[in-house]
Amino acid sequence: MQVEKHENGKFCWAELSTSDGPGAKTFYTTLFGWEAQDNPMGPDMVYTMLKVKGQNVGALYQDNEGKAPPHWGTYVSVDDADAAAAKAKSLGGTVIAEPFDVMTFGRMAVIQDPAGAFFCIWQPKDHIGYGLINEPGSVCWNELNTRDAASSAQFYCELFGYTAKVNEGPMPYTELQLDGKSIAGIFTLGPELAHVPPHWTVYWTVTNCEDTFEKAKSLGANPIVPPKEIPGVGTMAIMTDPQGAVFAFVD
């Protein structure tokens, strides 16, 4: 589905920070069939836009400072980045990078929620974010992995105006909804995952999860969760790419 605008509170962008830009570009373009457009951003910086059918679906860049391990970051669209950052701070979040302009593309800030998960907020100007969602090669879901789902849900609901739909069962799961539609989920990390810090995971749409899983392995990815059927949703898998960034996909 093509998108022309992301409303306040909608997830609008995914961005890979990696230790090997060319290697990551080769891996993902081969795996997902993405088109890559390199944009020089200075003497040592290339920002690669990733596209499907000519529409932006994400981006990647090489982190030359190595301040964080390779990871996919997620962005939430907001009407006012300064107001959203201030509100996040008032709710117990930490503003890692205060709001700043990204040339004429938009205004952003980097936030850490009270549990420790990082995300970005994006006030769009020339760049809205995704131009395509919910089609093969594009993002379809964002999932927060954390230890206290109720507290995390409260933070995000107060920040972005979401409502929380709690699904009880053997594996409780919370859906974050906007205008009655589920746009993200919250999964509780169990004691067996005590070594995993709270984080957001980006899910990509694929036509066949098992085929994608096998192809990713052949390209150097490592399994975290092998293909698993989720009733009413599809088959999903979670892996780390050759540089170590976590990514997920579902058919």
Buried (B, 14 or more C-beta within 10 A) or exposed (E): EEBEEBEBBBBBBBBBBBBBBEBBBBBBBEBBEBBBEEEEEEEEEBBBBBBBEEBBBBBBBBBEEEEEEBBBBBBBBBEBBBEBBBBBBEBEBEBEEEBEEEEEBBBBBBBBBBBEBBBBBBBBEEBBBBBBBEBBBBBBBBBBBBBBBBEBBBBBBBBBEBEBBEEEEEEEBBBBBBEEEBBBBBBBBEEEEEEBEBBBBBBBBBEBBEEBBEBBEEBEBEEBEEBEEEEEEBBBBBBBBBBEBBBBBBB
